[in-house]
Amino acid sequence: MGRLGPTEIILILVVIILLFGAKKLPDMARSLGKSARILKSEAKAMKEENKSSAPADPPAGGEQPPAQRTIQAAPGDVTSSRPVTEPTDTTKR
């Protein structure tokens, strides 16, 4: 009872096309793909950052400057690159 057959899937697709319009669907799919690429690249960057950073003692003598990274929306897409300042811990111990 919980499975969708080909008829139900086609009916759902027709309803989606009627609701959103055929012109908006490619733009929506493109932005969804771009978001997925950003998420994938950020997850990969976090994994690489965790592998390369060894646990070390924090430097003595004060605050360290915030690290800055560049996030790219898609490989080769330099128009959407922007520097990002990592959040710092402002709580006092």
SULVENMO-V380042 format. One record per residue. OMEGA is omega in radians with two decimals (none if undefined). D_LAST is the distance of its C-alpha to the last C-alpha in Angstrom with 1 decimal. Layout:
omega->OMEGA d_last->D_LAST
omega->OMEGA d_last->D_LAST
This chain:
omega->-3.07 d_last->56.8
omega->-3.09 d_last->53.4
omega->3.09 d_last->54.7
omega->3.09 d_last->55.4
omega->-3.13 d_last->58.8
omega->3.14 d_last->59.8
omega->3.14 d_last->61.3
omega->3.14 d_last->58.1
omega->3.10 d_last->56.1
omega->3.12 d_last->58.7
omega->3.11 d_last->58.7
omega->3.12 d_last->54.9
omega->3.11 d_last->55.1
omega->3.13 d_last->57.9
omega->3.11 d_last->55.9
omega->3.13 d_last->52.8
omega->3.12 d_last->55.2
omega->-3.12 d_last->56.8
omega->-3.02 d_last->53.5
omega->-3.11 d_last->51.8
omega->-3.07 d_last->54.8
omega->-3.10 d_last->55.9
omega->-3.09 d_last->54.7
omega->-3.06 d_last->51.0
omega->3.11 d_last->50.7
omega->3.10 d_last->50.6
omega->3.12 d_last->47.9
omega->3.13 d_last->45.8
omega->3.13 d_last->46.4
omega->-3.13 d_last->45.5
omega->3.07 d_last->42.2
omega->3.10 d_last->41.4
omega->3.11 d_last->42.2
omega->3.11 d_last->40.1
omega->3.12 d_last->37.1
omega->3.10 d_last->37.7
omega->3.12 d_last->37.9
omega->3.14 d_last->34.6
omega->-3.13 d_last->32.9
omega->-3.13 d_last->34.6
omega->3.10 d_last->33.6
omega->3.11 d_last->30.0
omega->3.11 d_last->29.9
omega->3.13 d_last->31.8
omega->3.12 d_last->29.4
omega->3.12 d_last->26.4
omega->3.13 d_last->28.3
omega->3.14 d_last->29.2
omega->3.12 d_last->25.7
omega->3.13 d_last->24.5
omega->-3.04 d_last->27.6
omega->-3.11 d_last->27.2
omega->3.09 d_last->23.6
omega->3.11 d_last->23.2
omega->-3.12 d_last->19.9
omega->3.10 d_last->18.9
omega->3.11 d_last->16.2
omega->-3.12 d_last->14.2
omega->-3.14 d_last->16.0
omega->3.02 d_last->15.1
omega->2.98 d_last->15.4
omega->-3.09 d_last->13.6
omega->3.02 d_last->13.6
omega->-3.10 d_last->16.1
omega->-3.14 d_last->18.6
omega->3.12 d_last->18.7
omega->3.14 d_last->21.3
omega->3.12 d_last->24.5
omega->3.06 d_last->27.0
omega->3.13 d_last->30.3
omega->3.08 d_last->31.3
omega->-3.12 d_last->35.0
omega->-3.12 d_last->36.8
omega->3.11 d_last->39.6
omega->3.13 d_last->40.8
omega->-3.13 d_last->42.7
omega->-3.08 d_last->41.7
omega->-3.12 d_last->40.3
omega->-3.11 d_last->40.8
omega->3.11 d_last->37.9
omega->3.09 d_last->35.4
omega->3.09 d_last->32.5
omega->-3.11 d_last->29.4
omega->3.09 d_last->26.2
omega->3.13 d_last->22.7
omega->3.12 d_last->20.1
omega->3.13 d_last->17.2
omega->3.13 d_last->13.9
omega->-3.09 d_last->10.4
omega->3.13 d_last->9.5
omega->3.14 d_last->6.5
omega->-3.14 d_last->3.8
omega->none d_last->0.0
